[in-house]
Amino acid sequence: MKQIEVVTPILIVKYDELSVDDCRLVNAARKATANAYAPYSKFSVGAAVALSNGEIIIGSNQENVAYPSGMCAERVACFYAHSRFPDAKFQAIAIAAQDGNGNEVKQPISPCGSCRQALLEYEKLAEDDIKVLLVGAVEIYMLQSVKSLLPLAFAL
Ligand code: THU
């Protein structure tokens, strides 16, 4: 019998250790939480995607009374980014969140399975890694690529 291990390398950094570009992206994700429409969960998520053309596209979670009809912040941002700038490559995504009291989450949140799958599609399209920044109040988790968030992903 053989066994393989799947490893997800995560660099834990503080805001003031980030590059100027990463700070900009984290700021945009934090700001985007204010645009969440989350009357049911009261949990506001903001995502910001950095594109190769220099644009930063933001998204926030958009809920619906019919719960499954809502959409996560990450996919709102990704789908808009690629529909607005179909020729630009995704370079990085930052994801921030606030609880119902308006406090930033202490522990960074991580994208749901469907968002990981969607992000992986854009990583494949870019033919390069998309950096992932998961933003907590103090610590930021930095992952070099979406692949490490979705090991053994389906591929054709
Ligand atoms: N949500 C996101 O927008 N992104 C995630 O990564 C996890 C969850 C949203 C969905 C729902 O509106 C709320 O957070 C609570 O699950």
Backbone and ligand atoms as CSV (ligand in chain L), in Angstrom:
chain,resi,resn,atom,element,x,y,z
A,1,MET,N,N,0.838,-1.194,0.000
A,1,MET,CA,C,0.000,0.000,0.000
A,1,MET,C,C,0.885,1.262,0.000
A,2,LYS,N,N,0.400,2.291,-0.695
A,2,LYS,CA,C,1.159,3.538,-0.740
A,2,LYS,C,C,0.320,4.652,-0.144
A,3,GLN,N,N,0.984,5.646,0.371
A,3,GLN,CA,C,0.236,6.779,0.918
A,3,GLN,C,C,0.867,8.071,0.422
A,4,ILE,N,N,0.024,9.022,0.055
A,4,ILE,CA,C,0.584,10.338,-0.273
A,4,ILE,C,C,0.045,11.345,0.728
A,5,GLU,N,N,0.813,12.404,0.943
A,5,GLU,CA,C,0.336,13.454,1.836
A,5,GLU,C,C,0.164,14.728,1.045
A,6,VAL,N,N,-0.921,15.430,1.320
A,6,VAL,CA,C,-1.184,16.684,0.631
A,6,VAL,C,C,-0.878,17.814,1.602
A,7,VAL,N,N,-0.018,18.699,1.177
A,7,VAL,CA,C,0.426,19.772,2.074
A,7,VAL,C,C,-0.034,21.125,1.537
A,8,THR,N,N,-0.529,21.961,2.408
A,8,THR,CA,C,-0.909,23.324,2.018
A,8,THR,C,C,0.007,24.307,2.733
A,9,PRO,N,N,1.027,24.822,2.036
A,9,PRO,CA,C,1.926,25.771,2.716
A,9,PRO,C,C,1.242,27.129,2.906
A,10,ILE,N,N,1.256,27.596,4.131
A,10,ILE,CA,C,0.639,28.897,4.445
A,10,ILE,C,C,1.675,29.752,5.168
A,11,LEU,N,N,1.890,30.939,4.617
A,11,LEU,CA,C,2.804,31.881,5.259
A,11,LEU,C,C,1.940,32.807,6.115
A,12,ILE,N,N,2.264,32.936,7.379
A,12,ILE,CA,C,1.474,33.824,8.241
A,12,ILE,C,C,2.249,35.123,8.424
A,13,VAL,N,N,1.638,36.220,7.965
A,13,VAL,CA,C,2.332,37.515,7.985
A,13,VAL,C,C,1.453,38.578,8.631
A,14,LYS,N,N,2.076,39.681,8.977
A,14,LYS,CA,C,1.349,40.839,9.502
A,14,LYS,C,C,1.194,41.858,8.359
A,15,TYR,N,N,0.220,42.722,8.518
A,15,TYR,CA,C,-0.070,43.717,7.477
A,15,TYR,C,C,1.190,44.509,7.095
A,16,ASP,N,N,1.962,44.916,8.093
A,16,ASP,CA,C,3.124,45.770,7.777
A,16,ASP,C,C,4.304,44.990,7.168
A,17,GLU,N,N,4.104,43.697,6.985
A,17,GLU,CA,C,5.136,42.907,6.291
A,17,GLU,C,C,4.781,42.720,4.809
A,18,LEU,N,N,3.609,43.212,4.420
A,18,LEU,CA,C,3.159,43.012,3.037
A,18,LEU,C,C,3.809,44.002,2.082
A,19,SER,N,N,3.856,43.639,0.802
A,19,SER,CA,C,4.320,44.579,-0.228
A,19,SER,C,C,3.259,45.672,-0.401
A,20,VAL,N,N,3.639,46.730,-1.068
A,20,VAL,CA,C,2.706,47.840,-1.307
A,20,VAL,C,C,1.472,47.336,-2.075
A,21,ASP,N,N,1.709,46.503,-3.095
A,21,ASP,CA,C,0.591,45.981,-3.896
A,21,ASP,C,C,-0.341,45.108,-3.053
A,22,ASP,N,N,0.251,44.281,-2.200
A,22,ASP,CA,C,-0.581,43.413,-1.357
A,22,ASP,C,C,-1.374,44.229,-0.335
A,23,CYS,N,N,-0.758,45.285,0.204
A,23,CYS,CA,C,-1.483,46.177,1.130
A,23,CYS,C,C,-2.689,46.782,0.435
A,24,ARG,N,N,-2.476,47.201,-0.788
A,24,ARG,CA,C,-3.560,47.819,-1.563
A,24,ARG,C,C,-4.717,46.831,-1.733
A,25,LEU,N,N,-4.361,45.581,-2.018
A,25,LEU,CA,C,-5.375,44.557,-2.248
A,25,LEU,C,C,-6.127,44.219,-0.953
A,26,VAL,N,N,-5.381,44.135,0.126
A,26,VAL,CA,C,-6.005,43.855,1.432
A,26,VAL,C,C,-6.936,45.019,1.819
A,27,ASN,N,N,-6.481,46.240,1.602
A,27,ASN,CA,C,-7.335,47.407,1.904
A,27,ASN,C,C,-8.636,47.341,1.116
A,28,ALA,N,N,-8.518,46.961,-0.161
A,28,ALA,CA,C,-9.711,46.902,-1.029
A,28,ALA,C,C,-10.677,45.822,-0.544
A,29,ALA,N,N,-10.135,44.676,-0.118
A,29,ALA,CA,C,-11.010,43.590,0.373
A,29,ALA,C,C,-11.701,44.018,1.669
A,30,ARG,N,N,-10.929,44.657,2.542
A,30,ARG,CA,C,-11.524,45.131,3.812
A,30,ARG,C,C,-12.644,46.131,3.523
A,31,LYS,N,N,-12.378,47.049,2.609
A,31,LYS,CA,C,-13.370,48.080,2.286
A,31,LYS,C,C,-14.624,47.450,1.667
A,32,ALA,N,N,-14.410,46.409,0.873
A,32,ALA,CA,C,-15.531,45.771,0.162
A,32,ALA,C,C,-16.517,45.098,1.115
A,33,THR,N,N,-16.084,44.767,2.331
A,33,THR,CA,C,-17.033,44.143,3.280
A,33,THR,C,C,-18.225,45.071,3.543
A,34,ALA,N,N,-17.987,46.372,3.421
A,34,ALA,CA,C,-19.055,47.353,3.677
A,34,ALA,C,C,-20.173,47.251,2.653
A,35,ASN,N,N,-19.887,46.637,1.494
A,35,ASN,CA,C,-20.896,46.533,0.430
A,35,ASN,C,C,-21.662,45.210,0.479
A,36,ALA,N,N,-21.357,44.391,1.478
A,36,ALA,CA,C,-22.041,43.086,1.558
A,36,ALA,C,C,-23.541,43.306,1.763
A,37,TYR,N,N,-24.313,42.407,1.182
A,37,TYR,CA,C,-25.747,42.373,1.475
A,37,TYR,C,C,-25.967,41.053,2.209
A,38,ALA,N,N,-25.968,41.131,3.529
A,38,ALA,CA,C,-25.983,39.902,4.331
A,38,ALA,C,C,-26.986,40.001,5.481
A,39,PRO,N,N,-28.270,40.255,5.126
A,39,PRO,CA,C,-29.259,40.421,6.199
A,39,PRO,C,C,-29.565,39.121,6.935
A,40,TYR,N,N,-29.223,37.980,6.336
A,40,TYR,CA,C,-29.584,36.695,6.958
A,40,TYR,C,C,-28.460,36.170,7.840
A,41,SER,N,N,-27.256,36.156,7.320
A,41,SER,CA,C,-26.141,35.632,8.130
A,41,SER,C,C,-25.503,36.725,8.987
A,42,LYS,N,N,-25.683,37.974,8.579
A,42,LYS,CA,C,-25.019,39.120,9.239
A,42,LYS,C,C,-23.490,38.988,9.205
A,43,PHE,N,N,-23.021,38.224,8.257
A,43,PHE,CA,C,-21.578,37.999,8.119
A,43,PHE,C,C,-21.149,38.626,6.792
A,44,SER,N,N,-20.324,39.639,6.857
A,44,SER,CA,C,-19.966,40.404,5.654
A,44,SER,C,C,-18.591,40.002,5.142
A,45,VAL,N,N,-18.563,39.624,3.884
A,45,VAL,CA,C,-17.301,39.193,3.281
A,45,VAL,C,C,-16.964,40.137,2.122
A,46,GLY,N,N,-15.679,40.465,2.025
A,46,GLY,CA,C,-15.208,41.299,0.916
A,46,GLY,C,C,-14.069,40.582,0.212
A,47,ALA,N,N,-14.061,40.659,-1.103
A,47,ALA,CA,C,-12.974,40.049,-1.881
A,47,ALA,C,C,-12.462,41.081,-2.867
A,48,ALA,N,N,-11.162,41.041,-3.118
A,48,ALA,CA,C,-10.558,41.955,-4.101
A,48,ALA,C,C,-9.600,41.150,-4.971
A,49,VAL,N,N,-9.792,41.277,-6.274
A,49,VAL,CA,C,-8.968,40.542,-7.242
A,49,VAL,C,C,-8.041,41.525,-7.948
A,50,ALA,N,N,-6.752,41.201,-7.969
A,50,ALA,CA,C,-5.770,42.024,-8.693
A,50,ALA,C,C,-5.574,41.427,-10.081
A,51,LEU,N,N,-5.725,42.253,-11.082
A,51,LEU,CA,C,-5.603,41.800,-12.472
A,51,LEU,C,C,-4.302,42.285,-13.099
A,52,SER,N,N,-3.903,41.592,-14.167
A,52,SER,CA,C,-2.639,41.921,-14.834
A,52,SER,C,C,-2.678,43.294,-15.511
A,53,ASN,N,N,-3.866,43.855,-15.706
A,53,ASN,CA,C,-3.934,45.190,-16.313
A,53,ASN,C,C,-3.902,46.296,-15.254
A,54,GLY,N,N,-3.640,45.909,-14.003
A,54,GLY,CA,C,-3.523,46.906,-12.927
A,54,GLY,C,C,-4.823,47.192,-12.202
A,55,GLU,N,N,-5.931,46.670,-12.723
A,55,GLU,CA,C,-7.223,46.919,-12.075
A,55,GLU,C,C,-7.364,46.070,-10.818
A,56,ILE,N,N,-8.095,46.598,-9.853
A,56,ILE,CA,C,-8.524,45.802,-8.693
A,56,ILE,C,C,-10.045,45.745,-8.732
A,57,ILE,N,N,-10.574,44.543,-8.760
A,57,ILE,CA,C,-12.032,44.352,-8.817
A,57,ILE,C,C,-12.504,43.809,-7.472
A,58,ILE,N,N,-13.524,44.455,-6.924
A,58,ILE,CA,C,-14.015,43.992,-5.617
A,58,ILE,C,C,-15.367,43.301,-5.749
A,59,GLY,N,N,-15.664,42.492,-4.744
A,59,GLY,CA,C,-16.973,41.845,-4.656
A,59,GLY,C,C,-17.302,41.641,-3.194
A,60,SER,N,N,-18.579,41.432,-2.923
A,60,SER,CA,C,-19.004,41.165,-1.543
A,60,SER,C,C,-20.112,40.138,-1.593
A,61,ASN,N,N,-20.372,39.475,-0.466
A,61,ASN,CA,C,-21.422,38.450,-0.499
A,61,ASN,C,C,-22.798,39.092,-0.664
A,62,GLN,N,N,-23.609,38.464,-1.469
A,62,GLN,CA,C,-24.940,38.954,-1.804
A,62,GLN,C,C,-25.938,37.843,-1.489
A,63,GLU,N,N,-26.675,38.036,-0.403
A,63,GLU,CA,C,-27.578,36.967,0.050
A,63,GLU,C,C,-28.975,37.126,-0.545
A,64,ASN,N,N,-29.758,36.074,-0.357
A,64,ASN,CA,C,-31.109,36.046,-0.903
A,64,ASN,C,C,-32.006,35.304,0.073
A,65,VAL,N,N,-33.264,35.705,0.112
A,65,VAL,CA,C,-34.206,35.045,1.007
A,65,VAL,C,C,-34.297,33.548,0.686
A,66,ALA,N,N,-34.117,33.202,-0.578
A,66,ALA,CA,C,-33.968,31.791,-0.960
A,66,ALA,C,C,-32.466,31.514,-0.878
A,67,TYR,N,N,-32.012,31.056,0.245
A,67,TYR,CA,C,-30.580,31.035,0.580
A,67,TYR,C,C,-29.628,30.608,-0.546
A,68,PRO,N,N,-29.907,29.495,-1.242
A,68,PRO,CA,C,-28.913,29.062,-2.264
A,68,PRO,C,C,-28.797,30.025,-3.443
A,69,SER,N,N,-29.728,30.953,-3.558
A,69,SER,CA,C,-29.648,31.917,-4.666
A,69,SER,C,C,-28.651,33.035,-4.380
A,70,GLY,N,N,-28.132,33.102,-3.175
A,70,GLY,CA,C,-27.122,34.102,-2.851
A,70,GLY,C,C,-25.770,33.708,-3.441
A,71,MET,N,N,-24.809,34.579,-3.269
A,71,MET,CA,C,-23.480,34.314,-3.846
A,71,MET,C,C,-22.377,34.835,-2.920
A,72,CYS,N,N,-21.298,34.081,-2.834
A,72,CYS,CA,C,-20.138,34.473,-2.024
A,72,CYS,C,C,-19.394,35.646,-2.658
A,73,ALA,N,N,-18.714,36.385,-1.807
A,73,ALA,CA,C,-17.928,37.546,-2.246
A,73,ALA,C,C,-16.889,37.176,-3.312
A,74,GLU,N,N,-16.236,36.047,-3.117
A,74,GLU,CA,C,-15.154,35.654,-4.025
A,74,GLU,C,C,-15.662,35.462,-5.445
A,75,ARG,N,N,-16.793,34.753,-5.556
A,75,ARG,CA,C,-17.293,34.515,-6.914
A,75,ARG,C,C,-17.914,35.768,-7.521
A,76,VAL,N,N,-18.506,36.625,-6.691
A,76,VAL,CA,C,-19.005,37.906,-7.214
A,76,VAL,C,C,-17.832,38.663,-7.843
A,77,ALA,N,N,-16.716,38.722,-7.129
A,77,ALA,CA,C,-15.536,39.455,-7.623
A,77,ALA,C,C,-14.945,38.786,-8.868
A,78,CYS,N,N,-14.771,37.469,-8.807
A,78,CYS,CA,C,-14.153,36.750,-9.941
A,78,CYS,C,C,-14.986,36.866,-11.204
A,79,PHE,N,N,-16.276,36.634,-11.059
A,79,PHE,CA,C,-17.125,36.619,-12.255
A,79,PHE,C,C,-17.204,38.022,-12.858
A,80,TYR,N,N,-17.281,39.020,-11.989
A,80,TYR,CA,C,-17.311,40.381,-12.536
A,80,TYR,C,C,-15.972,40.714,-13.193
A,81,ALA,N,N,-14.887,40.361,-12.526
A,81,ALA,CA,C,-13.550,40.691,-13.062
A,81,ALA,C,C,-13.374,40.101,-14.460
A,82,HIS,N,N,-13.768,38.827,-14.594
A,82,HIS,CA,C,-13.526,38.206,-15.895
A,82,HIS,C,C,-14.541,38.616,-16.953
A,83,SER,N,N,-15.726,39.035,-16.529
A,83,SER,CA,C,-16.677,39.517,-17.538
A,83,SER,C,C,-16.347,40.948,-17.962
A,84,ARG,N,N,-15.758,41.716,-17.042
A,84,ARG,CA,C,-15.392,43.108,-17.373
A,84,ARG,C,C,-14.075,43.169,-18.157
A,85,PHE,N,N,-13.103,42.344,-17.752
A,85,PHE,CA,C,-11.779,42.351,-18.394
A,85,PHE,C,C,-11.395,40.927,-18.800
A,86,PRO,N,N,-12.010,40.393,-19.846
A,86,PRO,CA,C,-11.786,38.988,-20.202
A,86,PRO,C,C,-10.345,38.663,-20.604
A,87,ASP,N,N,-9.572,39.670,-20.994
A,87,ASP,CA,C,-8.195,39.392,-21.431
A,87,ASP,C,C,-7.168,39.527,-20.307
A,88,ALA,N,N,-7.602,40.029,-19.169
A,88,ALA,CA,C,-6.648,40.228,-18.055
A,88,ALA,C,C,-6.508,38.941,-17.257
A,89,LYS,N,N,-5.310,38.740,-16.740
A,89,LYS,CA,C,-5.076,37.549,-15.919
A,89,LYS,C,C,-5.235,37.883,-14.445
A,90,PHE,N,N,-5.741,36.930,-13.703
A,90,PHE,CA,C,-5.849,37.101,-12.251
A,90,PHE,C,C,-4.453,36.904,-11.651
A,91,GLN,N,N,-4.051,37.829,-10.800
A,91,GLN,CA,C,-2.737,37.694,-10.155
A,91,GLN,C,C,-2.837,37.359,-8.676
A,92,ALA,N,N,-3.836,37.928,-8.023
A,92,ALA,CA,C,-3.971,37.708,-6.576
A,92,ALA,C,C,-5.401,37.978,-6.149
A,93,ILE,N,N,-5.776,37.378,-5.030
A,93,ILE,CA,C,-7.085,37.684,-4.433
A,93,ILE,C,C,-6.909,37.842,-2.927
A,94,ALA,N,N,-7.561,38.852,-2.369
A,94,ALA,CA,C,-7.585,39.027,-0.913
A,94,ALA,C,C,-9.027,38.865,-0.450
A,95,ILE,N,N,-9.191,38.229,0.703
A,95,ILE,CA,C,-10.532,37.961,1.234
A,95,ILE,C,C,-10.573,38.401,2.696
A,96,ALA,N,N,-11.526,39.285,3.014
A,96,ALA,CA,C,-11.657,39.798,4.375
A,96,ALA,C,C,-13.094,39.580,4.846
A,97,ALA,N,N,-13.319,39.626,6.140
A,97,ALA,CA,C,-14.677,39.393,6.646
A,97,ALA,C,C,-14.900,40.095,7.983
A,98,GLN,N,N,-16.180,40.425,8.196
A,98,GLN,CA,C,-16.601,41.081,9.442
A,98,GLN,C,C,-17.772,40.326,10.037
A,99,ASP,N,N,-17.792,40.197,11.349
A,99,ASP,CA,C,-18.932,39.541,11.986
A,99,ASP,C,C,-20.102,40.526,12.115
A,100,GLY,N,N,-21.202,40.052,12.691
A,100,GLY,CA,C,-22.417,40.862,12.812
A,100,GLY,C,C,-22.255,42.107,13.669
A,101,ASN,N,N,-21.211,42.171,14.478
A,101,ASN,CA,C,-20.966,43.369,15.294
A,101,ASN,C,C,-20.054,44.365,14.592
A,102,GLY,N,N,-19.717,44.061,13.347
A,102,GLY,CA,C,-18.851,44.974,12.597
A,102,GLY,C,C,-17.383,44.821,12.948
A,103,ASN,N,N,-17.049,43.727,13.629
A,103,ASN,CA,C,-15.636,43.489,13.951
A,103,ASN,C,C,-15.005,42.574,12.916
A,104,GLU,N,N,-13.795,42.906,12.535
A,104,GLU,CA,C,-13.091,42.034,11.599
A,104,GLU,C,C,-12.804,40.689,12.269
A,105,VAL,N,N,-12.913,39.615,11.479
A,105,VAL,CA,C,-12.670,38.284,12.044
A,105,VAL,C,C,-11.223,38.178,12.535
A,106,LYS,N,N,-11.059,37.507,13.663
A,106,LYS,CA,C,-9.713,37.327,14.220
A,106,LYS,C,C,-8.975,36.295,13.357
A,107,GLN,N,N,-9.649,35.178,13.172
A,107,GLN,CA,C,-9.082,34.092,12.355
A,107,GLN,C,C,-9.520,34.321,10.911
A,108,PRO,N,N,-8.587,34.390,9.958
A,108,PRO,CA,C,-8.997,34.614,8.561
A,108,PRO,C,C,-9.989,33.551,8.092
A,109,ILE,N,N,-10.904,33.939,7.211
A,109,ILE,CA,C,-11.786,32.920,6.628
A,109,ILE,C,C,-11.154,32.419,5.336
A,110,SER,N,N,-11.601,31.266,4.935
A,110,SER,CA,C,-11.048,30.599,3.769
A,110,SER,C,C,-12.201,30.314,2.804
A,111,PRO,N,N,-11.980,30.440,1.498
A,111,PRO,CA,C,-13.090,30.306,0.559
A,111,PRO,C,C,-13.768,28.924,0.604
A,112,CYS,N,N,-15.067,28.915,0.346
A,112,CYS,CA,C,-15.819,27.658,0.334
A,112,CYS,C,C,-15.388,26.817,-0.874
A,113,GLY,N,N,-15.833,25.600,-0.917
A,113,GLY,CA,C,-15.427,24.675,-1.981
A,113,GLY,C,C,-15.766,25.180,-3.375
A,114,SER,N,N,-16.972,25.741,-3.533
A,114,SER,CA,C,-17.363,26.223,-4.867
A,114,SER,C,C,-16.489,27.390,-5.307
A,115,CYS,N,N,-16.135,28.263,-4.358
A,115,CYS,CA,C,-15.267,29.398,-4.705
A,115,CYS,C,C,-13.867,28.915,-5.053
A,116,ARG,N,N,-13.393,27.900,-4.352
A,116,ARG,CA,C,-12.066,27.342,-4.686
A,116,ARG,C,C,-12.073,26.803,-6.113
A,117,GLN,N,N,-13.134,26.102,-6.455
A,117,GLN,CA,C,-13.245,25.536,-7.801
A,117,GLN,C,C,-13.270,26.655,-8.844
A,118,ALA,N,N,-14.037,27.712,-8.559
A,118,ALA,CA,C,-14.130,28.841,-9.505
A,118,ALA,C,C,-12.774,29.528,-9.643
A,119,LEU,N,N,-12.109,29.742,-8.522
A,119,LEU,CA,C,-10.794,30.401,-8.554
A,119,LEU,C,C,-9.774,29.577,-9.331
A,120,LEU,N,N,-9.866,28.278,-9.178
A,120,LEU,CA,C,-8.921,27.393,-9.857
A,120,LEU,C,C,-9.040,27.522,-11.379
A,121,GLU,N,N,-10.251,27.767,-11.828
A,121,GLU,CA,C,-10.483,27.941,-13.267
A,121,GLU,C,C,-9.688,29.155,-13.779
A,122,TYR,N,N,-9.696,30.236,-12.979
A,122,TYR,CA,C,-8.985,31.437,-13.421
A,122,TYR,C,C,-7.471,31.280,-13.280
A,123,GLU,N,N,-7.074,30.426,-12.357
A,123,GLU,CA,C,-5.632,30.138,-12.241
A,123,GLU,C,C,-5.170,29.353,-13.475
A,124,LYS,N,N,-6.015,28.417,-13.890
A,124,LYS,CA,C,-5.693,27.618,-15.084
A,124,LYS,C,C,-5.614,28.541,-16.306
A,125,LEU,N,N,-6.573,29.441,-16.378
A,125,LEU,CA,C,-6.634,30.379,-17.499
A,125,LEU,C,C,-5.414,31.298,-17.527
A,126,ALA,N,N,-4.962,31.712,-16.370
A,126,ALA,CA,C,-3.816,32.632,-16.278
A,126,ALA,C,C,-2.498,31.909,-16.569
A,127,GLU,N,N,-2.526,30.591,-16.496
A,127,GLU,CA,C,-1.312,29.766,-16.634
A,127,GLU,C,C,-0.238,30.224,-15.660
A,128,ASP,N,N,-0.676,30.680,-14.524
A,128,ASP,CA,C,0.253,31.122,-13.481
A,128,ASP,C,C,-0.481,31.075,-12.139
A,129,ASP,N,N,0.307,31.064,-11.065
A,129,ASP,CA,C,-0.322,31.019,-9.743
A,129,ASP,C,C,-1.111,32.293,-9.442
A,130,ILE,N,N,-2.200,32.128,-8.729
A,130,ILE,CA,C,-2.911,33.281,-8.161
A,130,ILE,C,C,-2.585,33.277,-6.664
A,131,LYS,N,N,-1.998,34.357,-6.202
A,131,LYS,CA,C,-1.682,34.463,-4.773
A,131,LYS,C,C,-2.980,34.673,-3.987
A,132,VAL,N,N,-3.076,34.033,-2.835
A,132,VAL,CA,C,-4.297,34.150,-2.021
A,132,VAL,C,C,-3.927,34.773,-0.676
A,133,LEU,N,N,-4.619,35.850,-0.326
A,133,LEU,CA,C,-4.392,36.522,0.958
A,133,LEU,C,C,-5.669,36.419,1.787
A,134,LEU,N,N,-5.610,35.662,2.857
A,134,LEU,CA,C,-6.767,35.495,3.743
A,134,LEU,C,C,-6.548,36.415,4.940
A,135,VAL,N,N,-7.444,37.385,5.067
A,135,VAL,CA,C,-7.169,38.510,5.957
A,135,VAL,C,C,-7.876,38.378,7.306
A,136,GLY,N,N,-7.108,38.328,8.364
A,136,GLY,CA,C,-7.649,38.393,9.713
A,136,GLY,C,C,-7.291,39.733,10.325
A,137,ALA,N,N,-7.835,40.006,11.507
A,137,ALA,CA,C,-7.611,41.310,12.137
A,137,ALA,C,C,-6.128,41.575,12.392
A,138,VAL,N,N,-5.393,40.543,12.736
A,138,VAL,CA,C,-3.967,40.730,13.029
A,138,VAL,C,C,-3.090,39.981,12.032
A,139,GLU,N,N,-3.445,38.717,11.813
A,139,GLU,CA,C,-2.618,37.892,10.928
A,139,GLU,C,C,-3.251,37.730,9.547
A,140,ILE,N,N,-2.391,37.653,8.560
A,140,ILE,CA,C,-2.823,37.419,7.181
A,140,ILE,C,C,-2.180,36.117,6.716
A,141,TYR,N,N,-3.007,35.230,6.224
A,141,TYR,CA,C,-2.498,33.962,5.710
A,141,TYR,C,C,-2.240,34.135,4.213
A,142,MET,N,N,-1.015,33.800,3.826
A,142,MET,CA,C,-0.641,33.989,2.430
A,142,MET,C,C,-0.366,32.621,1.801
A,143,LEU,N,N,-1.091,32.332,0.727
A,143,LEU,CA,C,-0.887,31.071,0.008
A,143,LEU,C,C,-0.409,31.405,-1.389
A,144,GLN,N,N,0.514,30.619,-1.873
A,144,GLN,CA,C,1.106,30.957,-3.159
A,144,GLN,C,C,0.183,30.673,-4.337
A,145,SER,N,N,-0.726,29.734,-4.167
A,145,SER,CA,C,-1.601,29.422,-5.302
A,145,SER,C,C,-2.916,28.844,-4.820
A,146,VAL,N,N,-3.900,28.870,-5.716
A,146,VAL,CA,C,-5.221,28.299,-5.414
A,146,VAL,C,C,-5.127,26.770,-5.364
A,147,LYS,N,N,-4.213,26.229,-6.158
A,147,LYS,CA,C,-4.051,24.762,-6.216
A,147,LYS,C,C,-3.908,24.157,-4.820
A,148,SER,N,N,-3.154,24.857,-3.968
A,148,SER,CA,C,-2.913,24.293,-2.645
A,148,SER,C,C,-4.180,24.308,-1.781
A,149,LEU,N,N,-5.173,25.119,-2.187
A,149,LEU,CA,C,-6.450,25.145,-1.456
A,149,LEU,C,C,-7.400,24.065,-1.946
A,150,LEU,N,N,-7.126,23.533,-3.099
A,150,LEU,CA,C,-8.031,22.515,-3.662
A,150,LEU,C,C,-7.226,21.362,-4.258
A,151,PRO,N,N,-6.608,20.593,-3.372
A,151,PRO,CA,C,-5.823,19.466,-3.876
A,151,PRO,C,C,-6.722,18.408,-4.504
A,152,LEU,N,N,-6.145,17.650,-5.396
A,152,LEU,CA,C,-6.871,16.585,-6.115
A,152,LEU,C,C,-8.120,17.128,-6.823
A,153,ALA,N,N,-7.974,18.323,-7.361
A,153,ALA,CA,C,-9.114,18.958,-8.034
A,153,ALA,C,C,-9.479,18.196,-9.308
A,154,PHE,N,N,-10.728,18.276,-9.665
A,154,PHE,CA,C,-11.194,17.681,-10.910
A,154,PHE,C,C,-10.552,18.401,-12.091
A,155,ALA,N,N,-10.094,17.650,-13.047
A,155,ALA,CA,C,-9.520,18.273,-14.247
A,155,ALA,C,C,-9.861,17.397,-15.456
A,156,LEU,N,N,-10.037,18.050,-16.591
A,156,LEU,CA,C,-10.322,17.301,-17.827
A,156,LEU,C,C,-9.056,17.143,-18.633
L,1,THU,N1,N,-19.355,33.648,2.377
L,1,THU,C1,C,-18.562,34.282,1.463
L,1,THU,O1,O,-18.955,35.280,0.853
L,1,THU,N2,N,-17.331,33.790,1.250
L,1,THU,C2,C,-16.777,32.740,1.919
L,1,THU,O2,O,-15.636,32.417,1.697
L,1,THU,C3,C,-17.563,32.018,2.922
L,1,THU,C4,C,-18.954,32.470,3.104
L,1,THU,C5,C,-20.672,34.216,2.659
L,1,THU,C6,C,-21.849,33.392,2.240
L,1,THU,C7,C,-22.916,33.912,3.171
L,1,THU,O3,O,-23.456,35.103,2.629
L,1,THU,C8,C,-22.155,34.278,4.428
L,1,THU,O4,O,-20.801,34.398,4.051
L,1,THU,C9,C,-22.284,33.272,5.558
L,1,THU,O5,O,-21.988,32.000,5.144
